[in-house]
Amino acid sequence: MVEAAAATVGLRPGAFVGQAAVGAARAFAKRREGSEVRTSGEVQALTDEVRELRRLLGNVSGNVNDIAKHANSTHEVPELQAAAVLAHLRRNNDRIDAWLMKVLRSETL
């Protein structure tokens, strides 16, 4: 879901997540009238989560590149490593999707 959304706007998934967080922070700043305002601690928590998600995406990207390099040099795909990376990618993608949906559905943005 994150990858598809990122592709539609021409961004990498990590950049898309970062941009979504900035957009959420801007929306929060604009909705001060009559709604709950996020504290600086809450904004910092959102920022920290985005950084962690971007770090995880970077790790997965590195793992995929390692597998691609091995496959290109040996013409063999290491199945166990590829399966592990794909499983890790799926878990992180689910985590990112869940977090984004939680943030987007939050009434206190």
C-alpha atoms as one frame of an Amber mdcrd trajectory, in Angstrom:
protein
   0.000   0.000   0.000   2.761   2.477   0.942   4.806   1.489  -2.112   1.837
   1.977  -4.452   0.953   5.343  -2.951   4.583   6.461  -3.128   4.844   5.393
  -6.761   1.758   7.397  -7.711   3.430  10.606  -6.552   6.909   9.689  -7.768
   8.531   9.184  -4.359  10.392   6.353  -2.692   8.461   4.740   0.180  10.676
   6.283   2.862  10.305   9.758   1.387   6.558   9.231   1.090   6.305   8.265
   4.761   8.346  11.332   5.712   6.206  13.600   3.573   3.045  12.096   5.061
   4.344  12.841   8.548   5.155  16.434   7.620   1.687  16.773   6.108   0.155
  15.384   9.278   2.130  17.862  11.369   1.030  20.759   9.147  -2.597  19.642
   9.317  -2.283  19.489  13.080  -0.973  23.037  13.187  -3.894  24.265  11.052
  -6.617  22.577  13.120  -6.073  24.319  16.417  -9.496  25.939  16.505 -11.964
  23.844  18.461  -9.919  20.669  18.429  -7.378  19.068  20.666  -3.862  20.336
  20.042  -0.958  17.911  20.000   1.773  18.608  22.486   5.385  18.925  21.395
   5.926  15.499  22.974   3.237  13.977  20.758   4.713  15.604  17.660   8.151
  14.340  18.710   6.724  10.827  19.122   5.329  10.992  15.569   8.669  12.223
  14.277  10.506   9.436  16.092   8.172   6.820  14.635   8.699   8.165  11.105
  12.476   8.035  11.621  12.241   4.435  12.833  10.074   3.426   9.889  12.480
   5.083   7.455  15.387   3.271   9.152  13.594  -0.045   8.740  12.951   0.679
   5.063  16.615   1.516   4.626  17.618  -1.799   6.190  15.294  -3.722   3.903
  16.605  -1.830   0.884  20.152  -2.778   1.837  19.166  -6.424   2.187  17.441
  -6.430  -1.195  20.515  -4.835  -2.774  22.748  -7.506  -1.217  20.568 -10.258
  -2.670  20.499  -8.553  -6.073  24.291  -8.168  -6.066  24.724 -11.844  -5.214
  22.204 -12.865  -7.887  23.871 -10.680 -10.507  27.339 -12.042  -9.789  26.424
 -15.742  -9.405  23.212 -15.941 -11.463  21.627 -17.632  -8.439  19.065 -16.252
  -6.030  19.742 -17.330  -2.448  16.231 -18.582  -1.698  16.460 -18.678   2.097
  17.848 -15.147   2.326  15.364 -13.832  -0.233  12.464 -15.424   1.638  13.670
 -13.943   4.928  14.025 -10.466   3.412  10.580 -10.688   1.817   9.037 -11.766
   5.121  10.791  -8.866   6.878   9.609  -6.478   4.158   6.013  -7.662   4.495
   6.082  -7.218   8.286   7.492  -3.705   7.963   5.056  -2.804   5.202   2.164
  -3.950   7.408   3.574  -1.908  10.300   3.891   1.206   8.126   0.393   0.777
   6.700  -1.109   0.327  10.165   0.733   3.350  11.523  -0.238   5.568   8.588
  -3.886   4.541   8.842  -3.846   5.247  12.580  -2.333   8.693  12.016  -4.631
   9.517   9.101  -7.733   8.433  11.033  -6.741  10.290  14.165  -9.196  13.037
  14.963  -6.512  15.032  16.758  -4.380  15.733  13.704
